[in-house]
């Protein structure tokens, strides 16, 4: 399992597609484990670990405060000219489809440009983009904090690649980051990675969410 998690981390840090459980992993589980619950069919990839950021309302948000219900996390920034608008539209669609399927979900979008993306900017962005905040435990949180902390959380906790800082002179404004959707269970363990722009993968995410 350690080897698989290491390989999965490397692939994601290089911007590769998210992975699903393999036949080898599934055969390591006993029949009793497989039959115990639908969630047993999903791999437990790694614990997210602790973090602390501020949301769009200035509230302190930690991994501990998110425990108790599953959530989907992704990284973005409000000034992003390329992948982020598509990523946020995909998350908006995911929330709508999940609600229609009877499995409303909390979503967490973490900014990788905190110098600009203050809670006030995130709140204005949410309103401008027509993003519904929802209500706990199905709210949409836009998080910000110290850049070095965010970079560490992205790569070490969520295993999502991140490099560079804002520079208006560079392509993509100098920031490159992974755009996968990360499914985290109620206990803070990562259960899957899904390509955000792939509608089929988002549908699979909703199906997997129902197992948790």
C-alpha positions in Angstrom: 0.0 0.0 0.0 2.9 2.4 0.8 4.4 1.9 -2.6 1.0 2.5 -4.3 0.5 5.8 -2.3 4.0 6.9 -3.2 3.4 6.2 -6.9 0.0 7.9 -6.8 1.6 10.9 -5.2 4.3 11.1 -7.9 1.8 10.8 -10.7 -0.4 13.6 -9.3 2.5 15.9 -8.7 3.4 15.5 -12.3 -0.1 16.4 -13.4 -1.2 12.9 -14.3 -4.7 11.5 -14.1 -6.1 10.4 -10.7 -6.2 6.7 -10.1 -8.8 4.2 -8.9 -8.4 1.0 -6.9 -6.6 -1.8 -8.7 -7.5 -5.5 -8.8 -4.4 -6.3 -6.6 -5.6 -3.9 -3.9 -9.0 -5.3 -3.9 -7.8 -8.9 -3.6 -5.8 -8.0 -0.4 -9.1 -7.3 1.4 -10.8 -10.2 3.1 -14.3 -11.2 1.9 -15.7 -9.9 5.2 -14.1 -6.5 4.6 -15.5 -6.3 1.1 -19.0 -7.1 2.3 -18.9 -4.9 5.4 -19.9 -1.7 3.6 -19.9 -0.1 0.1 -17.1 2.2 1.3 -14.8 -0.8 1.5 -14.7 -0.9 -2.3 -12.9 2.4 -2.3 -9.2 2.6 -1.5 -8.0 4.5 1.6 -5.1 6.4 0.0 -3.8 8.5 2.8 -5.0 10.8 5.6 -5.2 14.5 4.7 -3.5 15.6 7.9 -4.0 18.8 9.8 -4.2 22.3 8.2 -5.7 25.7 9.2 -7.0 28.3 6.8 -9.5 31.2 6.6 -12.7 30.9 4.6 -14.5 33.6 2.6 -16.2 34.7 5.7 -13.0 35.0 7.7 -13.7 31.9 9.8 -10.9 29.5 10.8 -11.3 26.2 9.0 -9.3 23.1 9.9 -9.3 19.5 8.9 -10.7 18.7 12.3 -13.6 21.0 11.8 -14.4 19.3 8.4 -14.6 15.8 9.9 -17.9 14.2 10.2 -19.0 14.5 6.6 -17.2 13.9 3.2 -16.0 16.7 1.1 -14.4 17.4 -2.3 -11.3 19.6 -2.4 -9.5 21.3 -5.3 -6.9 24.1 -5.7 -7.5 27.3 -7.7 -7.0 31.1 -7.6 -9.3 33.9 -8.6 -7.0 35.6 -11.1 -6.3 32.4 -12.9 -6.9 32.9 -16.7 -7.0 29.3 -17.9 -7.8 26.1 -15.9 -9.5 27.6 -12.9 -12.7 29.0 -14.5 -13.3 25.5 -16.0 -12.4 23.9 -12.6 -14.8 26.1 -10.7 -17.6 25.5 -13.3 -17.0 21.8 -12.9 -17.3 22.0 -9.1 -20.5 24.0 -9.5 -21.9 21.3 -11.8 -20.7 18.6 -9.4 -22.6 20.2 -6.5 -25.7 20.5 -8.6 -25.6 16.9 -9.9 -24.8 15.5 -6.4 -27.8 17.4 -4.9 -30.0 16.1 -7.7 -28.7 12.5 -7.0 -29.7 12.9 -3.3 -26.1 13.2 -2.1 -25.3 16.9 -1.5 -21.7 17.5 -0.8 -19.4 20.0 0.9 -16.8 21.5 -1.5 -13.5 23.1 -0.5 -11.6 25.3 -2.9 -8.1 26.4 -1.7 -6.5 29.4 -3.2 -2.9 29.2 -4.3 -2.6 33.0 -4.7 -3.3 34.1 -1.1 -1.5 37.4 -1.6 -4.5 38.5 -3.7 -7.2 36.1 -2.5 -8.1 37.5 0.9 -11.4 36.4 2.5 -13.0 39.6 1.1 -11.8 38.9 -2.4 -13.0 35.3 -2.2 -16.4 36.4 -1.0 -16.7 38.9 -3.9 -15.5 36.2 -6.3 -18.1 33.8 -5.1 -20.9 36.3 -5.6 -19.6 37.4 -9.0 -19.4 33.8 -10.3 -22.8 32.9 -8.9 -21.4 30.2 -6.6 -23.9 29.1 -4.0 -22.4 28.9 -0.5 -24.9 26.4 0.7 -25.2 25.5 4.3 -23.2 23.3 6.7 -22.4 20.4 6.1 -23.0 21.0 2.4 -21.4 24.4 2.2 -18.9 25.6 -0.4 -15.7 26.9 1.3 -13.1 29.1 -0.4 -10.0 29.0 1.7 -6.9 31.2 1.9 -3.8 31.5 4.2 0.0 31.7 4.1 1.4 30.6 0.8 4.1 28.4 2.1 1.6 26.6 4.3 -0.8 26.2 1.3 2.1 24.8 -0.9 2.9 22.3 1.8 -0.7 21.2 2.3 -1.2 20.9 -1.5 1.8 18.7 -2.1 2.2 16.8 1.2 -1.4 16.5 2.5 -3.5 16.4 -0.7 -0.7 15.1 -3.0 -1.5 17.7 -5.7 1.2 19.5 -7.6 1.9 23.3 -7.1 4.7 25.4 -8.3 5.4 29.1 -8.8 3.9 32.3 -7.4 2.0 35.1 -9.1 3.9 37.0 -11.8 1.8 38.9 -14.4 4.7 38.6 -16.9 4.7 34.8 -17.0 2.3 32.4 -18.8 -0.6 31.4 -16.5 0.5 34.3 -14.3 3.4 32.2 -13.0 1.4 29.6 -11.1 1.0 26.0 -12.1 -1.2 23.7 -10.0 -3.0 20.4 -10.2 -6.7 20.5 -11.1 -8.0 17.1 -9.8 -11.0 16.9 -7.5 -10.0 15.1 -4.3 -12.6 13.0 -2.5 -12.1 13.0 1.3 -14.2 10.9 3.6 -15.8 11.8 7.0 -12.7 10.7 8.8 -10.3 12.8 6.8 -8.9 10.1 4.5 -8.5 10.6 0.8 -10.6 8.1 -1.1 -10.1 9.1 -4.8 -8.8 11.6 -7.4 -11.0 12.6 -10.3 -10.2 14.7 -13.4 -12.3 17.8 -12.9 -13.0 18.5 -16.6 -14.2 14.9 -17.3 -18.0 14.7 -16.8 -17.8 10.9 -16.6 -15.2 11.0 -13.8 -17.4 13.5 -12.0 -20.3 11.1 -12.2 -18.1 8.4 -10.8 -17.2 10.7 -8.0 -20.9 11.1 -7.1 -21.3 7.3 -7.2 -18.3 6.9 -4.9 -19.6 9.6 -2.6 -22.8 7.5 -2.1 -20.6 4.7 -0.8 -19.2 6.8 2.0 
